């Protein structure tokens, strides 16, 4: 049980006191998977996608304010575990995320699982600890729309969705609610995944068309979203499938050795990325020489560079996921949880009367209550 603990300085961090152990604690807001699900259910997925997209776009427009680096990855034969850090002058954020394509079949686990932290730059206090598995699906779909609003034809109404796994519903509904997509054309080598997606989209205003191949799905589509999971240099989309004016949202190629687009698809298009140093290592861009020209998305959003220049232009957003989007996602979920009164408080960090006396947390109670231990004799000391 915890109670409020008064503080002599109003600028100090609010603390709680554990009544069982009489220890002051610095509270960290915690959002569980159920908390985030409750946010989406209460606010509505459409509103969450819109709010997330607006937050991401606003933060991309502050691109120069962030201390950025490519994520740190640990690769194995089974998958990858990554750490994605970023900071501005006010907040530091990171996301822990994995990618294990065999998880579902072998372990009954999601391919992608994640959590993240938002901390104060001024003090280092972790102010928020949140699940980011569900949140990442929402932020990835929202980022796709932020890019497509700048790069796809404004009158786009149909989208092919290649890969119908855990991310697919969020992509379909984000493009439906935020860009006016009316028809989604589906293909996955796993027919059960497609059946799941069809069932989950039932009751929406989307027209859903199940296709027998990638080529059939992309035929006539204004936007093509590829979001496959296999950790291989796959060739999902080939040059013969391209049509004038098409926008390609390449989401699944997101680590070394994992691609979806034939290199000539990139050569035939204008290519846009989140953070170039990371995408050259992880994206479909890894297949091309280091001097192949690309444009970072923030430059288009800020008006520094033109995105789509003609109706016939083919554009590619080589999306690998960047830490700035997770920073935005954590901010959005934190603020929305506070608005709805959701979340919990965790005691991750102890509060100390004397910050230099960490040992006071474990000092034997006989000493803490002021009772002196008996003096040892010289013989005992010698022994």
GIMO-V136373 format. One record per residue. N is the residue number from 1. PHI is phi in radians with two decimals (none if undefined). OMEGA is omega in whole degrees, -180 to 180 (NA if undefined). Layout:
BEGIN
<<N PHI OMEGA> <N PHI OMEGA>>
END
This chain:
BEGIN
<<1 none -178> <2 -2.20 177> <3 -2.21 178> <4 -1.15 179> <5 -2.02 -179> <6 -1.14 -179> <7 -2.23 -178> <8 -1.30 -176> <9 -2.18 -177> <10 -1.15 178> <11 -1.45 -179> <12 -1.26 177> <13 -1.27 177> <14 -0.99 -179> <15 -2.17 170> <16 -2.03 176> <17 -2.10 176> <18 -1.35 -177> <19 -1.27 179> <20 -1.39 -174> <21 -2.12 178> <22 0.96 180> <23 -2.01 175> <24 -1.26 -175> <25 -2.28 175> <26 -1.56 -174> <27 -1.36 173> <28 -2.07 177> <29 -1.19 -179> <30 -2.16 175> <31 -2.03 178> <32 -1.41 176> <33 -1.04 179> <34 -1.21 177> <35 -1.06 -179> <36 -1.17 176> <37 -1.05 179> <38 -1.15 176> <39 -1.03 -178> <40 -1.14 -180> <41 -1.15 -177> <42 -1.39 -178> <43 -1.51 -176> <44 1.71 -178> <45 -1.09 -180> <46 -1.04 180> <47 -1.16 178> <48 -1.17 178> <49 -1.08 -180> <50 -1.15 180> <51 -1.12 179> <52 -1.13 180> <53 -1.08 180> <54 -1.13 179> <55 -1.16 179> <56 -1.08 -179> <57 -1.10 179> <58 -1.07 -180> <59 -1.29 175> <60 -1.08 178> <61 -1.28 174> <62 -1.83 -172> <63 -0.83 -176> <64 -1.22 -178> <65 -1.41 -172> <66 -1.81 170> <67 -1.54 -168> <68 -2.06 171> <69 -2.74 175> <70 -1.19 -178> <71 -1.21 179> <72 -1.68 -174> <73 -2.16 174> <74 -2.06 -174> <75 -1.71 174> <76 -2.41 178> <77 -1.15 -176> <78 -1.60 -177> <79 2.94 -177> <80 -2.50 172> <81 -2.13 -172> <82 -2.27 173> <83 -2.13 -173> <84 -2.14 -178> <85 -1.76 174> <86 -2.87 179> <87 -2.70 164> <88 -2.06 -177> <89 -1.23 -174> <90 -1.84 -172> <91 -2.30 172> <92 -1.96 180> <93 -2.34 168> <94 -2.55 173> <95 -2.18 168> <96 -1.68 -179> <97 -2.60 177> <98 -2.02 171> <99 -2.56 -177> <100 -2.22 -174> <101 -1.02 -178> <102 -1.56 -175> <103 -0.98 -175> <104 -1.10 -176> <105 -1.28 -173> <106 -1.60 -171> <107 -2.20 -177> <108 1.16 -179> <109 -2.04 175> <110 -1.12 176> <111 -1.12 -178> <112 -2.07 174> <113 -2.39 -174> <114 -2.73 167> <115 -2.53 -177> <116 -2.62 -179> <117 -2.30 171> <118 -2.10 -174> <119 -2.18 177> <120 -1.37 175> <121 -1.18 -177> <122 -1.16 -175> <123 -2.13 -175> <124 1.44 -179> <125 -1.21 174> <126 -1.27 -174> <127 -1.49 -179> <128 -2.46 169> <129 -2.14 -173> <130 -2.41 167> <131 -1.09 176> <132 -2.36 177> <133 -1.30 175> <134 -1.14 -178> <135 -1.07 180> <136 -1.11 177> <137 -1.06 180> <138 -1.21 -178> <139 -1.19 179> <140 -1.18 178> <141 -1.12 179> <142 -1.13 178> <143 -1.11 177> <144 -1.00 -180> <145 -1.23 178> <146 -0.97 179> <147 -1.19 -177> <148 -1.15 178> <149 -1.08 -180> <150 -1.60 -170> <151 -2.07 -178> <152 -1.44 175> <153 -1.14 -176> <154 -1.03 -178> <155 -1.63 -180> <156 -1.09 -178> <157 -2.26 -180> <158 -2.19 179> <159 -2.39 170> <160 -1.57 -179> <161 -2.13 -177> <162 -1.75 -170> <163 1.82 -171> <164 -2.04 -179> <165 -1.49 -170> <166 -1.10 -178> <167 -1.49 -165> <168 -1.14 -180> <169 -1.05 -177> <170 -1.20 176> <171 -1.12 -178> <172 -1.05 -176> <173 -1.30 176> <174 -1.11 -180> <175 -1.22 177> <176 -1.20 -175> <177 -1.29 -171> <178 -1.81 -179> <179 -2.24 176> <180 1.37 175> <181 -1.11 -176> <182 -1.87 -177> <183 -2.31 173> <184 -2.05 -178> <185 -1.94 -166> <186 -1.90 168> <187 -2.62 173> <188 -2.65 176> <189 -1.16 176> <190 -1.73 -177> <191 -1.12 178> <192 -1.19 177> <193 -1.13 178> <194 -1.13 179> <195 -1.07 177> <196 -1.08 -179> <197 -1.12 178> <198 -1.01 -179> <199 -1.12 -178> <200 -1.25 178> <201 -1.58 178> <202 -1.11 -179> <203 1.67 174> <204 -1.54 180> <205 -1.47 -180> <206 -1.26 169> <207 -1.48 -175> <208 -1.93 -180> <209 -2.12 177> <210 -1.55 -176> <211 -2.00 -175> <212 -1.62 -179> <213 -2.80 175> <214 -1.09 -178> <215 -1.02 179> <216 -1.18 -177> <217 -1.16 -175> <218 -1.45 -177> <219 -1.10 179> <220 1.45 -178> <221 -1.38 176> <222 -1.30 -179> <223 -2.22 176> <224 -2.10 176> <225 -1.92 176> <226 -1.89 -177> <227 -2.49 -179> <228 -1.63 -170> <229 -1.95 -174> <230 -1.03 -180> <231 -1.50 -179> <232 -2.48 171> <233 -1.42 -178> <234 -1.45 175> <235 -2.15 -177> <236 -1.42 -176> <237 -2.11 -178> <238 -2.04 -175> <239 -1.00 -178> <240 -1.17 179> <241 -1.56 -177> <242 -1.28 175> <243 -2.31 -180> <244 -0.96 176> <245 1.49 -177> <246 -1.20 170> <247 -1.94 -179> <248 -1.91 179> <249 -1.86 -175> <250 -1.54 -173> <251 -1.80 -169> <252 -1.37 178> <253 -1.42 -168> <254 -2.46 173> <255 -2.80 -180> <256 -0.95 -180> <257 1.44 -178> <258 -2.26 -178> <259 -2.34 -180> <260 -2.29 -171> <261 -1.87 173> <262 -1.06 -179> <263 -0.92 -179> <264 -1.25 172> <265 -1.14 178> <266 -1.17 -179> <267 -1.15 -178> <268 -1.48 -171> <269 -2.20 165> <270 -1.57 -171> <271 -1.88 -179> <272 -2.16 -175> <273 -2.36 176> <274 -1.41 -178> <275 -2.27 -168> <276 -0.94 -179> <277 -1.02 179> <278 -1.37 -176> <279 -1.17 179> <280 -1.12 179> <281 -1.56 -168> <282 -1.90 -172> <283 -1.44 173> <284 -1.05 178> <285 -1.06 -179> <286 -1.05 -178> <287 -1.43 -173> <288 -1.95 -180> <289 -1.07 -177> <290 -1.12 -179> <291 -1.66 176> <292 -1.15 -171> <293 -1.33 174> <294 -2.39 179> <295 -2.18 176> <296 -1.30 -172> <297 -1.02 -177> <298 -1.02 -180> <299 -1.17 177> <300 -1.29 -178> <301 -1.09 -179> <302 -1.50 179> <303 1.47 180> <304 -1.28 -178> <305 -2.35 176> <306 -1.32 176> <307 -1.49 176> <308 -1.41 -178> <309 -1.87 180> <310 -2.76 178> <311 -1.12 -175> <312 -1.52 -177> <313 -1.07 173> <314 -1.69 -179> <315 -2.09 177> <316 -2.24 168> <317 -1.78 -179> <318 -1.49 -171> <319 -1.59 177> <320 -2.00 -175> <321 1.50 -177> <322 -2.25 -173> <323 -1.02 179> <324 -1.04 180> <325 -1.17 178> <326 -1.27 172> <327 -0.97 179> <328 -1.10 -179> <329 -1.10 178> <330 -1.12 178> <331 -1.06 -178> <332 -1.10 -179> <333 -1.17 177> <334 -1.04 -177> <335 -1.17 -180> <336 -1.22 177> <337 -1.09 178> <338 -1.14 178> <339 -1.09 -177> <340 -1.63 -180> <341 1.24 -179> <342 -1.89 179> <343 1.84 -177> <344 -2.34 175> <345 -1.96 177> <346 -1.95 176> <347 -1.74 179> <348 -1.44 -173> <349 -2.06 178> <350 -1.32 172> <351 -1.73 -174> <352 -2.07 173> <353 -1.06 174> <354 -2.07 -176> <355 -1.01 178> <356 -1.51 -174> <357 -1.86 178> <358 -1.13 -179> <359 -1.08 -179> <360 -1.05 180> <361 -1.22 -176> <362 -2.12 180> <363 -1.08 179> <364 -0.94 -175> <365 -1.06 -180> <366 -1.08 178> <367 -1.42 -177> <368 -1.12 -179> <369 -1.51 175> <370 1.63 179> <371 -1.43 -177> <372 -1.37 174> <373 -1.29 -180> <374 -1.10 -180> <375 -1.19 178> <376 -1.52 177> <377 -1.28 177> <378 -0.99 178> <379 -1.12 -179> <380 -1.17 178> <381 -1.07 -180> <382 -1.09 180> <383 -1.16 NA>>
END
